[in-house]
Amino acid sequence: MCYIVAKDREKQGCFALKSRIGEHLSAYTKSLNESLPRKGIQIIVISRPTAYGEYAPYRFVDNEDEFRKVVMSM
């Protein structure tokens, strides 16, 4: 299990989506990075939110479609 995190470098907090490591995750994050609306948005994959306090507070979303919508509106 892992989390995809979208962070606006100019703001506090981030959005996160629980996911699974694998080819789908790689393709999904690549697609997100290629379609980012502007620079300054960081997409990363982390093992667990508690280990990465610098991204807090975390706002969790339920699915990939919702995550993509949030990222595109950042």
A tleap script that builds the chain and sets N, CA, C and O, in Angstrom:
source leaprc.protein.ff14SB
mol = sequence {
  NMET CYS TYR ILE VAL ALA LYS ASP ARG GLU
  LYS GLN GLY CYS PHE ALA LEU LYS SER ARG
  ILE GLY GLU HIE LEU SER ALA TYR THR LYS
  SER LEU ASN GLU SER LEU PRO ARG LYS GLY
  ILE GLN ILE ILE VAL ILE SER ARG PRO THR
  ALA TYR GLY GLU TYR ALA PRO TYR ARG PHE
  VAL ASP ASN GLU ASP GLU PHE ARG LYS VAL
  VAL MET SER CMET
}
set mol.1.N position { 0.845 -1.165 0.000 }
set mol.1.CA position { 0.000 0.000 0.000 }
set mol.1.C position { 0.895 1.234 0.000 }
set mol.1.O position { 1.975 1.246 0.591 }
set mol.2.N position { 0.410 2.277 -0.686 }
set mol.2.CA position { 1.134 3.540 -0.748 }
set mol.2.C position { 0.114 4.658 -0.931 }
set mol.2.O position { -1.091 4.415 -1.000 }
set mol.3.N position { 0.615 5.873 -1.006 }
set mol.3.CA position { -0.242 7.037 -1.197 }
set mol.3.C position { 0.339 7.913 -2.294 }
set mol.3.O position { 1.542 8.170 -2.322 }
set mol.4.N position { -0.518 8.370 -3.198 }
set mol.4.CA position { -0.134 9.371 -4.188 }
set mol.4.C position { -0.478 10.714 -3.553 }
set mol.4.O position { -1.585 10.913 -3.053 }
set mol.5.N position { 0.482 11.625 -3.581 }
set mol.5.CA position { 0.297 12.918 -2.937 }
set mol.5.C position { 0.476 14.029 -3.965 }
set mol.5.O position { 1.404 14.002 -4.774 }
set mol.6.N position { -0.425 15.001 -3.920 }
set mol.6.CA position { -0.316 16.203 -4.755 }
set mol.6.C position { -0.121 17.389 -3.825 }
set mol.6.O position { -0.951 17.658 -2.956 }
set mol.7.N position { 0.990 18.096 -4.021 }
set mol.7.CA position { 1.360 19.203 -3.145 }
set mol.7.C position { 1.625 20.455 -3.964 }
set mol.7.O position { 2.428 20.434 -4.898 }
set mol.8.N position { 0.955 21.539 -3.618 }
set mol.8.CA position { 1.263 22.851 -4.188 }
set mol.8.C position { 2.398 23.401 -3.340 }
set mol.8.O position { 2.227 23.599 -2.138 }
set mol.9.N position { 3.540 23.647 -3.937 }
set mol.9.CA position { 4.726 24.063 -3.186 }
set mol.9.C position { 4.544 25.408 -2.487 }
set mol.9.O position { 5.287 25.727 -1.559 }
set mol.10.N position { 3.576 26.191 -2.920 }
set mol.10.CA position { 3.353 27.510 -2.334 }
set mol.10.C position { 2.316 27.512 -1.213 }
set mol.10.O position { 2.075 28.549 -0.597 }
set mol.11.N position { 1.708 26.369 -0.948 }
set mol.11.CA position { 0.652 26.295 0.058 }
set mol.11.C position { 0.941 25.180 1.065 }
set mol.11.O position { 1.717 24.263 0.795 }
set mol.12.N position { 0.310 25.278 2.206 }
set mol.12.CA position { 0.436 24.253 3.228 }
set mol.12.C position { -0.578 23.148 2.954 }
set mol.12.O position { -1.680 23.413 2.473 }
set mol.13.N position { -0.205 21.915 3.261 }
set mol.13.CA position { -1.104 20.786 3.096 }
set mol.13.C position { -1.017 20.163 1.719 }
set mol.13.O position { -0.312 20.646 0.833 }
set mol.14.N position { -1.767 19.057 1.563 }
set mol.14.CA position { -1.749 18.332 0.295 }
set mol.14.C position { -3.012 17.488 0.177 }
set mol.14.O position { -3.809 17.383 1.110 }
set mol.15.N position { -3.163 16.895 -0.992 }
set mol.15.CA position { -4.225 15.923 -1.229 }
set mol.15.C position { -3.570 14.561 -1.397 }
set mol.15.O position { -2.475 14.462 -1.950 }
set mol.16.N position { -4.230 13.518 -0.926 }
set mol.16.CA position { -3.648 12.181 -0.994 }
set mol.16.C position { -4.701 11.149 -1.377 }
set mol.16.O position { -5.885 11.282 -1.068 }
set mol.17.N position { -4.221 10.122 -2.058 }
set mol.17.CA position { -5.067 9.009 -2.491 }
set mol.17.C position { -4.354 7.708 -2.175 }
set mol.17.O position { -3.203 7.514 -2.569 }
set mol.18.N position { -5.022 6.825 -1.475 }
set mol.18.CA position { -4.468 5.504 -1.177 }
set mol.18.C position { -4.428 4.686 -2.456 }
set mol.18.O position { -5.392 4.683 -3.222 }
set mol.19.N position { -3.315 3.987 -2.695 }
set mol.19.CA position { -3.146 3.241 -3.938 }
set mol.19.C position { -2.301 1.997 -3.700 }
set mol.19.O position { -1.927 1.682 -2.571 }
set mol.20.N position { -2.013 1.303 -4.785 }
set mol.20.CA position { -1.154 0.123 -4.745 }
set mol.20.C position { 0.015 0.322 -5.703 }
set mol.20.O position { -0.145 0.894 -6.781 }
set mol.21.N position { 1.174 -0.150 -5.306 }
set mol.21.CA position { 2.368 -0.054 -6.137 }
set mol.21.C position { 2.215 -0.990 -7.332 }
set mol.21.O position { 1.734 -2.114 -7.191 }
set mol.22.N position { 2.628 -0.519 -8.509 }
set mol.22.CA position { 2.572 -1.351 -9.705 }
set mol.22.C position { 2.571 -0.510 -10.967 }
set mol.22.O position { 2.726 0.711 -10.923 }
set mol.23.N position { 2.395 -1.183 -12.085 }
set mol.23.CA position { 2.422 -0.505 -13.386 }
set mol.23.C position { 1.322 0.544 -13.515 }
set mol.23.O position { 1.541 1.611 -14.088 }
set mol.24.N position { 0.141 0.241 -12.982 }
set mol.24.CA position { -0.965 1.196 -13.069 }
set mol.24.C position { -0.603 2.498 -12.352 }
set mol.24.O position { -0.867 3.585 -12.865 }
set mol.25.N position { -0.007 2.389 -11.184 }
set mol.25.CA position { 0.394 3.569 -10.416 }
set mol.25.C position { 1.406 4.394 -11.196 }
set mol.25.O position { 1.307 5.620 -11.246 }
set mol.26.N position { 2.366 3.733 -11.797 }
set mol.26.CA position { 3.378 4.420 -12.594 }
set mol.26.C position { 2.746 5.166 -13.762 }
set mol.26.O position { 3.067 6.330 -14.001 }
set mol.27.N position { 1.859 4.512 -14.482 }
set mol.27.CA position { 1.190 5.136 -15.624 }
set mol.27.C position { 0.297 6.289 -15.171 }
set mol.27.O position { 0.239 7.325 -15.834 }
set mol.28.N position { -0.390 6.118 -14.061 }
set mol.28.CA position { -1.288 7.152 -13.544 }
set mol.28.C position { -0.518 8.402 -13.129 }
set mol.28.O position { -0.904 9.512 -13.495 }
set mol.29.N position { 0.567 8.239 -12.369 }
set mol.29.CA position { 1.353 9.396 -11.936 }
set mol.29.C position { 2.030 10.076 -13.125 }
set mol.29.O position { 2.138 11.302 -13.155 }
set mol.30.N position { 2.483 9.300 -14.097 }
set mol.30.CA position { 3.086 9.886 -15.303 }
set mol.30.C position { 2.046 10.732 -16.041 }
set mol.30.O position { 2.343 11.848 -16.467 }
set mol.31.N position { 0.845 10.212 -16.190 }
set mol.31.CA position { -0.238 10.929 -16.848 }
set mol.31.C position { -0.565 12.232 -16.109 }
set mol.31.O position { -0.769 13.273 -16.732 }
set mol.32.N position { -0.611 12.161 -14.787 }
set mol.32.CA position { -0.871 13.370 -14.000 }
set mol.32.C position { 0.215 14.411 -14.223 }
set mol.32.O position { -0.081 15.579 -14.476 }
set mol.33.N position { 1.458 13.995 -14.130 }
set mol.33.CA position { 2.569 14.926 -14.306 }
set mol.33.C position { 2.552 15.589 -15.683 }
set mol.33.O position { 2.866 16.773 -15.805 }
set mol.34.N position { 2.193 14.843 -16.704 }
set mol.34.CA position { 2.164 15.379 -18.068 }
set mol.34.C position { 1.024 16.368 -18.283 }
set mol.34.O position { 1.104 17.218 -19.170 }
set mol.35.N position { -0.028 16.268 -17.488 }
set mol.35.CA position { -1.189 17.133 -17.699 }
set mol.35.C position { -1.374 18.190 -16.609 }
set mol.35.O position { -2.440 18.798 -16.515 }
set mol.36.N position { -0.358 18.411 -15.798 }
set mol.36.CA position { -0.478 19.411 -14.735 }
set mol.36.C position { -0.785 20.785 -15.314 }
set mol.36.O position { -0.190 21.186 -16.315 }
set mol.37.N position { -1.712 21.507 -14.688 }
set mol.37.CA position { -2.111 22.804 -15.212 }
set mol.37.C position { -1.028 23.884 -15.096 }
set mol.37.O position { -1.040 24.848 -15.861 }
set mol.38.N position { -0.107 23.736 -14.163 }
set mol.38.CA position { 0.967 24.727 -13.999 }
set mol.38.C position { 2.124 24.111 -13.234 }
set mol.38.O position { 1.992 23.053 -12.618 }
set mol.39.N position { 3.238 24.780 -13.285 }
set mol.39.CA position { 4.393 24.319 -12.524 }
set mol.39.C position { 4.168 24.640 -11.051 }
set mol.39.O position { 3.338 25.484 -10.714 }
set mol.40.N position { 4.898 23.976 -10.190 }
set mol.40.CA position { 4.761 24.217 -8.760 }
set mol.40.C position { 3.897 23.188 -8.066 }
set mol.40.O position { 3.751 23.221 -6.844 }
set mol.41.N position { 3.320 22.270 -8.833 }
set mol.41.CA position { 2.553 21.167 -8.255 }
set mol.41.C position { 3.463 19.948 -8.250 }
set mol.41.O position { 4.024 19.575 -9.280 }
set mol.42.N position { 3.600 19.343 -7.106 }
set mol.42.CA position { 4.470 18.182 -6.942 }
set mol.42.C position { 3.610 16.938 -6.761 }
set mol.42.O position { 2.733 16.907 -5.897 }
set mol.43.N position { 3.856 15.914 -7.572 }
set mol.43.CA position { 3.179 14.626 -7.441 }
set mol.43.C position { 4.238 13.624 -6.962 }
set mol.43.O position { 5.253 13.410 -7.624 }
set mol.44.N position { 3.982 13.023 -5.811 }
set mol.44.CA position { 4.929 12.049 -5.274 }
set mol.44.C position { 4.170 10.833 -4.775 }
set mol.44.O position { 2.953 10.881 -4.595 }
set mol.45.N position { 4.886 9.753 -4.555 }
set mol.45.CA position { 4.325 8.537 -3.975 }
set mol.45.C position { 5.080 8.288 -2.674 }
set mol.45.O position { 6.311 8.257 -2.651 }
set mol.46.N position { 4.324 8.112 -1.593 }
set mol.46.CA position { 4.931 7.884 -0.282 }
set mol.46.C position { 4.399 6.595 0.322 }
set mol.46.O position { 3.362 6.077 -0.092 }
set mol.47.N position { 5.119 6.094 1.297 }
set mol.47.CA position { 4.726 4.838 1.936 }
set mol.47.C position { 3.616 5.028 2.966 }
set mol.47.O position { 2.687 4.224 3.045 }
set mol.48.N position { 3.721 6.101 3.756 }
set mol.48.CA position { 2.689 6.365 4.762 }
set mol.48.C position { 2.743 7.839 5.165 }
set mol.48.O position { 3.827 8.399 5.327 }
set mol.49.N position { 1.592 8.461 5.324 }
set mol.49.CA position { 1.538 9.884 5.646 }
set mol.49.C position { 2.236 10.250 6.958 }
set mol.49.O position { 2.815 11.332 7.059 }
set mol.50.N position { 2.194 9.396 7.939 }
set mol.50.CA position { 2.804 9.724 9.228 }
set mol.50.C position { 4.315 9.896 9.131 }
set mol.50.O position { 4.919 10.531 9.995 }
set mol.51.N position { 4.925 9.348 8.108 }
set mol.51.CA position { 6.370 9.467 7.929 }
set mol.51.C position { 6.755 10.758 7.212 }
set mol.51.O position { 7.935 11.105 7.164 }
set mol.52.N position { 5.779 11.471 6.656 }
set mol.52.CA position { 6.050 12.676 5.877 }
set mol.52.C position { 5.235 13.850 6.405 }
set mol.52.O position { 4.311 14.324 5.744 }
set mol.53.N position { 5.578 14.302 7.572 }
set mol.53.CA position { 4.868 15.396 8.222 }
set mol.53.C position { 4.961 16.716 7.476 }
set mol.53.O position { 4.117 17.593 7.663 }
set mol.54.N position { 5.983 16.868 6.628 }
set mol.54.CA position { 6.146 18.128 5.894 }
set mol.54.C position { 5.023 18.376 4.889 }
set mol.54.O position { 4.872 19.496 4.402 }
set mol.55.N position { 4.232 17.347 4.571 }
set mol.55.CA position { 3.122 17.515 3.634 }
set mol.55.C position { 1.786 17.745 4.343 }
set mol.55.O position { 0.780 17.997 3.681 }
set mol.56.N position { 1.758 17.665 5.653 }
set mol.56.CA position { 0.528 17.811 6.430 }
set mol.56.C position { -0.013 19.237 6.345 }
set mol.56.O position { 0.762 20.167 6.122 }
set mol.57.N position { -1.299 19.431 6.515 }
set mol.57.CA position { -2.318 18.411 6.742 }
set mol.57.C position { -2.695 17.698 5.438 }
set mol.57.O position { -2.684 18.288 4.357 }
set mol.58.N position { -3.019 16.445 5.575 }
set mol.58.CA position { -3.428 15.619 4.435 }
set mol.58.C position { -4.937 15.702 4.265 }
set mol.58.O position { -5.680 15.628 5.244 }
set mol.59.N position { -5.385 15.854 3.044 }
set mol.59.CA position { -6.807 15.775 2.710 }
set mol.59.C position { -6.946 14.582 1.770 }
set mol.59.O position { -6.452 14.603 0.643 }
set mol.60.N position { -7.619 13.554 2.244 }
set mol.60.CA position { -7.722 12.307 1.489 }
set mol.60.C position { -8.929 12.331 0.562 }
set mol.60.O position { -10.005 12.804 0.927 }
set mol.61.N position { -8.725 11.810 -0.642 }
set mol.61.CA position { -9.818 11.665 -1.609 }
set mol.61.C position { -10.091 10.174 -1.801 }
set mol.61.O position { -9.273 9.329 -1.438 }
set mol.62.N position { -11.255 9.865 -2.378 }
set mol.62.CA position { -11.720 8.486 -2.423 }
set mol.62.C position { -11.312 7.679 -3.653 }
set mol.62.O position { -11.214 6.454 -3.582 }
set mol.63.N position { -11.070 8.361 -4.790 }
set mol.63.CA position { -10.786 7.603 -6.008 }
set mol.63.C position { -9.920 8.419 -6.968 }
set mol.63.O position { -9.686 9.607 -6.749 }
set mol.64.N position { -9.454 7.776 -8.019 }
set mol.64.CA position { -8.545 8.410 -8.980 }
set mol.64.C position { -9.200 9.566 -9.731 }
set mol.64.O position { -8.543 10.572 -10.001 }
set mol.65.N position { -10.469 9.443 -10.070 }
set mol.65.CA position { -11.160 10.522 -10.780 }
set mol.65.C position { -11.228 11.781 -9.923 }
set mol.65.O position { -10.969 12.885 -10.403 }
set mol.66.N position { -11.575 11.607 -8.663 }
set mol.66.CA position { -11.644 12.743 -7.737 }
set mol.66.C position { -10.250 13.351 -7.539 }
set mol.66.O position { -10.107 14.572 -7.496 }
set mol.67.N position { -9.228 12.504 -7.418 }
set mol.67.CA position { -7.857 12.982 -7.244 }
set mol.67.C position { -7.431 13.806 -8.458 }
set mol.67.O position { -6.856 14.883 -8.303 }
set mol.68.N position { -7.705 13.313 -9.650 }
set mol.68.CA position { -7.342 14.031 -10.879 }
set mol.68.C position { -8.040 15.397 -10.923 }
set mol.68.O position { -7.412 16.396 -11.273 }
set mol.69.N position { -9.327 15.451 -10.573 }
set mol.69.CA position { -10.059 16.714 -10.579 }
set mol.69.C position { -9.437 17.712 -9.609 }
set mol.69.O position { -9.291 18.892 -9.930 }
set mol.70.N position { -9.073 17.237 -8.429 }
set mol.70.CA position { -8.458 18.107 -7.426 }
set mol.70.C position { -7.115 18.631 -7.939 }
set mol.70.O position { -6.825 19.822 -7.824 }
set mol.71.N position { -6.302 17.745 -8.500 }
set mol.71.CA position { -4.981 18.143 -9.009 }
set mol.71.C position { -5.132 19.165 -10.137 }
set mol.71.O position { -4.396 20.151 -10.174 }
set mol.72.N position { -6.060 18.947 -11.044 }
set mol.72.CA position { -6.228 19.848 -12.172 }
set mol.72.C position { -6.760 21.216 -11.731 }
set mol.72.O position { -6.598 22.202 -12.451 }
set mol.73.N position { -7.383 21.284 -10.569 }
set mol.73.CA position { -7.900 22.570 -10.083 }
set mol.73.C position { -6.909 23.282 -9.168 }
set mol.73.O position { -7.201 24.383 -8.699 }
set mol.74.N position { -5.769 22.698 -8.906 }
set mol.74.CA position { -4.767 23.324 -8.032 }
set mol.74.C position { -4.074 24.475 -8.736 }
set mol.74.O position { -3.202 25.119 -8.154 }
savepdb mol mol.pdb
quit
